[in-house]
Amino acid sequence: MTRVAAVDCGTNSIRLLVADCDPRTGELTELDRRMTVVRLGQGVDKTGRLAPEALQRTFAACREYAAVIKELGAERVRFVATSASRDAENRDEFVRGVLDILGVEPEVISGDQEAEFSFTGATKELTGTDHLEKPFLVVDIGGGSTEFVVGSDHVRAARSVDVGCVRMTERHLLVDGVVTDPPTGEQVAAMRADIEAALDLAAGSVPLGEARTLVGLAGSVTTVAAIALGLTEYDSAAIHHSRIPYAAVREISGRMLTLTHAERAAIPVMHPGRVDVIGAGALVLLAIMERVGATEVVVSEHDILDGIAIKVAQEAEADKQRP
């Protein structure tokens, strides 16, 4: 077993996984998993730059994670940065800050790489499951982008499109810097049209209609699942591999787009960092389910972090085998 640390820094949140991994089987023994909403992508869609306050929030989380990594004694660390940092003109400032704090340079990966890591992490436990039909369609709904991956035991096709809960909220629901609460019908219609255009792009590269099982990842999906399950507090074990029917997703999506900020914040399982963006995230999930005709979504708490950790352990093992 190799002890590794994986950090995934996206548009809305930064997350850490420290685990012992068997590089031959990909089996992970989780030691620490945590998430901090830092909203690194604040304003990036409009300005093309990472905001100073967003960088400071992210660096504060990195300092916390550095302490955890040191305490647990991870042999290798890999830091992956996704949508917001791909888009930002001043990403060098972000890279320098992370390097200073964690001692590793963040890899600003492509959407295709992000998709492959997500698929590996999400399906590792599913590939031997008889009751789920293949191929899988894994959708990772992030803050700035959504990844679509079709495959059975391996990735067959993947595409990343610039539709995520933060990007859609900022693009369609912000008026003078304030989120419309609740959004108007015209705002929702414009957001839905944007999502449908992105689905057209994804469908040009990925055979969405061939998938037999839809697997959903990331905070928008897990939050919808937690609400659908009627949880009074967030329970990762209950959410992992839950199967949420289309009717429940449709109802929750509609409700999130009609509630006020205070009403959404009062939902017991709602993370404070998702209050303003859950409506957009739920709508992305609903649109995907309708496009592919999915009757349910299988929710996975294992995702890109797990895929990164497995890859790091495999690379470490390969290095040990070299003469």
C-alpha positions as CSV (number, residue, x, y, z in Angstrom):
1,M,0.0,0.0,0.0
2,T,1.2,3.5,-0.8
3,R,0.0,6.5,1.2
4,V,-0.9,9.3,-1.2
5,A,-2.6,12.7,-1.1
6,A,-4.8,14.1,-3.8
7,V,-6.1,17.6,-4.0
8,D,-8.7,18.7,-6.5
9,C,-9.2,22.4,-6.9
10,G,-12.3,23.3,-9.0
11,T,-14.3,26.4,-9.6
12,N,-16.4,26.2,-6.5
13,S,-14.5,24.0,-4.0
14,I,-11.2,22.6,-3.1
15,R,-11.0,19.0,-1.8
16,L,-8.5,16.7,-0.2
17,L,-8.2,12.9,0.0
18,V,-5.4,11.2,1.9
19,A,-5.6,7.4,1.4
20,D,-3.6,4.2,1.4
21,C,-3.8,2.7,-2.1
22,D,-3.0,-0.7,-3.5
23,P,-1.5,0.3,-6.9
24,R,-2.3,-3.2,-8.4
25,T,-6.0,-3.2,-7.6
26,G,-6.8,0.4,-7.1
27,E,-8.3,-0.3,-3.7
28,L,-8.3,2.7,-1.5
29,T,-8.4,2.9,2.3
30,E,-9.5,6.4,3.1
31,L,-7.7,8.3,5.9
32,D,-9.1,11.8,5.4
33,R,-11.5,13.4,3.0
34,R,-12.6,17.0,3.3
35,M,-14.0,19.8,1.2
36,T,-13.9,23.6,1.5
37,V,-16.0,26.0,-0.6
38,V,-13.6,28.7,-1.8
39,R,-15.3,29.9,-5.0
40,L,-12.0,30.2,-6.8
41,G,-14.0,30.8,-10.0
42,Q,-15.7,33.9,-8.7
43,G,-16.1,36.3,-11.6
44,V,-13.8,34.3,-14.0
45,D,-16.4,33.9,-16.6
46,K,-16.8,37.6,-16.9
47,T,-13.3,39.0,-16.1
48,G,-11.0,36.2,-17.2
49,R,-9.0,36.6,-14.0
50,L,-8.9,35.0,-10.5
51,A,-10.1,37.5,-8.0
52,P,-7.6,38.4,-5.2
53,E,-10.1,37.4,-2.4
54,A,-10.8,34.1,-4.2
55,L,-7.1,33.3,-4.3
56,Q,-6.7,34.2,-0.6
57,R,-9.6,31.8,0.4
58,T,-8.0,29.1,-1.7
59,F,-4.5,29.6,-0.2
60,A,-6.0,29.5,3.3
61,A,-7.5,26.1,2.5
62,C,-4.2,24.9,1.1
63,R,-2.5,25.8,4.4
64,E,-5.0,23.7,6.3
65,Y,-4.6,20.8,3.9
66,A,-0.8,21.0,4.1
67,A,-1.0,20.4,7.8
68,V,-3.2,17.3,7.3
69,I,-0.9,15.9,4.6
70,K,2.2,16.4,6.9
71,E,0.4,14.8,9.9
72,L,-0.7,11.7,8.0
73,G,2.7,11.3,6.3
74,A,1.6,11.0,2.6
75,E,4.5,9.8,0.4
76,R,3.3,11.6,-2.7
77,V,1.1,14.5,-3.3
78,R,-0.7,15.5,-6.5
79,F,-2.6,18.8,-6.9
80,V,-5.0,19.0,-9.8
81,A,-6.6,22.3,-10.9
82,T,-9.6,22.3,-13.2
83,S,-12.0,24.7,-14.9
84,A,-11.5,28.1,-13.2
85,S,-7.7,28.0,-13.4
86,R,-7.7,26.8,-17.0
87,D,-9.7,29.9,-17.9
88,A,-7.8,32.6,-15.9
89,E,-5.2,35.0,-17.3
90,N,-3.4,35.2,-13.9
91,R,-3.2,31.5,-13.3
92,D,0.6,31.9,-12.7
93,E,-0.2,33.7,-9.4
94,F,-2.3,30.7,-8.4
95,V,0.5,28.3,-9.3
96,R,3.1,30.2,-7.3
97,G,0.9,30.3,-4.2
98,V,0.1,26.6,-4.2
99,L,3.8,25.7,-4.8
100,D,4.8,27.9,-1.8
101,I,2.3,26.3,0.5
102,L,2.2,22.7,-0.5
103,G,5.5,22.2,-2.2
104,V,4.0,20.8,-5.4
105,E,3.0,22.6,-8.5
106,P,-0.6,22.4,-9.4
107,E,-1.4,20.6,-12.7
108,V,-3.9,22.6,-14.7
109,I,-5.3,19.6,-16.5
110,S,-7.4,19.4,-19.6
111,G,-11.1,18.6,-19.6
112,D,-10.3,15.2,-21.1
113,Q,-7.8,14.4,-18.3
114,E,-10.4,15.6,-15.8
115,A,-13.0,13.3,-17.3
116,E,-10.7,10.3,-17.2
117,F,-9.8,10.7,-13.5
118,S,-13.5,11.2,-12.7
119,F,-14.5,8.0,-14.6
120,T,-11.8,6.0,-12.9
121,G,-12.8,7.2,-9.4
122,A,-16.5,6.8,-10.0
123,T,-16.7,3.4,-11.6
124,K,-13.9,1.5,-9.8
125,E,-16.5,-0.1,-7.5
126,L,-19.2,-0.3,-10.2
127,T,-17.5,-2.3,-12.9
128,G,-18.1,-5.6,-11.1
129,T,-21.7,-4.8,-10.1
130,D,-24.1,-7.1,-11.9
131,H,-27.2,-5.0,-11.4
132,L,-25.9,-2.0,-13.2
133,E,-25.9,-2.1,-17.0
134,K,-22.9,-0.9,-19.1
135,P,-21.8,1.3,-20.6
136,F,-21.8,4.0,-18.0
137,L,-22.3,7.7,-18.6
138,V,-20.4,9.5,-15.9
139,V,-21.3,13.2,-15.5
140,D,-19.2,15.4,-13.2
141,I,-21.2,18.6,-12.7
142,G,-18.6,21.1,-11.4
143,G,-18.7,24.8,-10.8
144,G,-17.3,25.9,-14.1
145,S,-17.6,22.9,-16.4
146,T,-19.3,19.5,-16.7
147,E,-17.5,16.4,-17.9
148,F,-19.2,13.6,-19.8
149,V,-17.5,10.2,-20.1
150,V,-18.9,7.1,-21.6
151,G,-17.2,3.7,-21.0
152,S,-17.5,0.3,-19.5
153,D,-14.2,-0.8,-18.0
154,H,-12.3,1.9,-19.6
155,V,-13.0,5.4,-21.1
156,R,-14.5,5.2,-24.6
157,A,-15.2,8.9,-25.2
158,A,-15.1,12.0,-23.1
159,R,-15.9,15.7,-23.5
160,S,-15.8,18.7,-21.1
161,V,-18.2,21.6,-21.7
162,D,-18.2,25.0,-20.0
163,V,-21.5,24.6,-18.1
164,G,-21.4,24.4,-14.3
165,C,-23.4,25.6,-11.3
166,V,-21.2,28.7,-10.7
167,R,-20.8,29.6,-14.3
168,M,-24.5,29.3,-15.0
169,T,-25.4,31.3,-11.9
170,E,-23.1,34.1,-12.7
171,R,-24.0,34.2,-16.4
172,H,-27.8,34.1,-16.0
173,L,-28.9,34.8,-12.4
174,L,-26.7,37.7,-11.4
175,V,-28.1,41.2,-11.7
176,D,-25.8,44.0,-10.5
177,G,-23.7,41.5,-8.7
178,V,-26.6,40.0,-6.7
179,V,-28.3,36.6,-7.4
180,T,-31.9,37.0,-8.3
181,D,-34.0,35.4,-5.6
182,P,-35.9,33.5,-6.9
183,P,-34.9,33.8,-10.6
184,T,-37.4,34.9,-13.2
185,G,-38.9,32.5,-15.8
186,E,-36.9,34.3,-18.5
187,Q,-33.6,33.8,-16.6
188,V,-34.3,30.1,-16.1
189,A,-35.2,29.7,-19.8
190,A,-32.0,31.4,-20.9
191,M,-30.0,29.2,-18.6
192,R,-31.7,26.1,-19.9
193,A,-31.0,27.1,-23.5
194,D,-27.3,27.6,-22.6
195,I,-27.2,24.1,-21.0
196,E,-28.9,22.5,-24.0
197,A,-26.4,24.1,-26.4
198,A,-23.6,22.6,-24.2
199,L,-25.3,19.2,-24.4
200,D,-25.3,19.5,-28.2
201,L,-21.5,20.0,-28.0
202,A,-21.1,17.0,-25.7
203,A,-23.2,14.8,-27.9
204,G,-21.0,15.6,-30.9
205,S,-18.1,13.8,-29.2
206,V,-19.7,11.4,-26.7
207,P,-22.4,8.8,-27.6
208,L,-24.7,9.9,-24.8
209,G,-27.6,7.8,-26.0
210,E,-25.7,4.5,-25.8
211,A,-25.2,4.7,-22.1
212,R,-27.3,2.3,-19.9
213,T,-26.4,3.7,-16.5
214,L,-26.1,7.4,-15.6
215,V,-23.6,8.0,-12.8
216,G,-23.6,11.5,-11.2
217,L,-20.7,13.2,-9.4
218,A,-19.9,16.3,-7.4
219,G,-21.7,18.6,-5.0
220,S,-24.7,19.6,-7.0
221,V,-25.6,15.9,-7.6
222,T,-24.9,14.8,-4.0
223,T,-26.9,17.7,-2.6
224,V,-29.9,16.8,-4.8
225,A,-29.5,13.2,-3.6
226,A,-29.4,14.3,0.1
227,I,-32.6,16.3,-0.4
228,A,-34.3,13.5,-2.3
229,L,-33.4,11.0,0.5
230,G,-34.9,13.3,3.1
231,L,-31.6,13.5,5.2
232,T,-31.6,15.8,8.1
233,E,-27.8,16.0,8.0
234,Y,-25.3,15.2,5.3
235,D,-24.5,11.4,5.3
236,S,-21.9,10.4,2.8
237,A,-22.6,6.6,3.3
238,A,-26.3,7.0,2.6
239,I,-25.7,9.1,-0.5
240,H,-23.0,6.9,-2.0
241,H,-24.5,4.6,-4.6
242,S,-28.0,5.9,-3.9
243,R,-30.3,5.8,-6.9
244,I,-32.4,8.9,-7.4
245,P,-35.4,8.7,-9.8
246,Y,-36.0,11.3,-12.5
247,A,-39.2,12.4,-10.9
248,A,-37.4,13.4,-7.7
249,V,-34.7,15.3,-9.6
250,R,-37.4,17.2,-11.6
251,E,-39.3,18.2,-8.5
252,I,-36.1,19.3,-6.6
253,S,-34.8,21.2,-9.6
254,G,-38.1,23.1,-9.9
255,R,-38.2,23.8,-6.2
256,M,-34.7,25.1,-6.0
257,L,-35.5,27.6,-8.7
258,T,-38.5,29.0,-6.9
259,L,-37.2,29.2,-3.3
260,T,-35.6,32.3,-1.8
261,H,-32.0,32.3,-0.5
262,A,-33.3,32.0,3.1
263,E,-35.5,29.1,2.2
264,R,-32.7,27.2,0.4
265,A,-30.3,27.9,3.3
266,A,-32.8,26.4,5.7
267,I,-32.7,23.0,4.1
268,P,-30.8,20.9,6.6
269,V,-28.3,19.3,4.2
270,M,-27.5,22.5,2.3
271,H,-23.9,23.5,2.5
272,P,-23.7,27.3,2.9
273,G,-21.4,27.5,-0.2
274,R,-24.1,25.9,-2.4
275,V,-27.1,28.0,-1.4
276,D,-26.8,30.4,-4.4
277,V,-25.7,27.8,-7.0
278,I,-27.8,24.7,-6.3
279,G,-30.6,25.8,-8.6
280,A,-28.3,26.0,-11.6
281,G,-26.6,22.7,-10.6
282,A,-29.9,20.8,-10.3
283,L,-31.1,22.2,-13.6
284,V,-27.9,20.9,-15.3
285,L,-28.6,17.4,-13.9
286,L,-32.2,17.5,-14.9
287,A,-31.3,18.6,-18.5
288,I,-28.8,15.7,-18.8
289,M,-31.3,13.2,-17.5
290,E,-33.9,14.4,-20.0
291,R,-31.4,14.4,-22.9
292,V,-30.4,10.8,-22.4
293,G,-33.8,9.5,-21.2
294,A,-32.4,8.4,-17.8
295,T,-35.0,7.1,-15.4
296,E,-32.6,7.5,-12.5
297,V,-29.1,8.7,-11.6
298,V,-26.7,6.6,-9.5
299,V,-24.9,8.9,-7.2
300,S,-21.2,8.4,-6.4
301,E,-19.2,10.1,-3.6
302,H,-16.1,8.7,-5.3
303,D,-14.9,10.8,-8.1
304,I,-11.9,12.7,-9.5
305,L,-10.1,12.6,-6.1
306,D,-10.2,8.8,-6.1
307,G,-9.0,8.7,-9.7
308,I,-6.1,11.0,-8.9
309,A,-5.1,9.0,-5.8
310,I,-5.1,5.7,-7.8
311,K,-3.0,7.2,-10.5
312,V,-0.4,8.6,-8.1
313,A,-0.1,5.3,-6.4
314,Q,0.4,3.5,-9.7
315,E,3.1,6.0,-10.7
316,A,4.9,5.5,-7.4
317,E,4.8,1.8,-7.8
318,A,6.2,2.1,-11.4
319,D,9.0,4.3,-10.1
320,K,9.9,1.6,-7.5
321,Q,10.1,-1.1,-10.2
322,R,12.6,0.9,-12.3
323,P,16.2,-0.3,-12.0
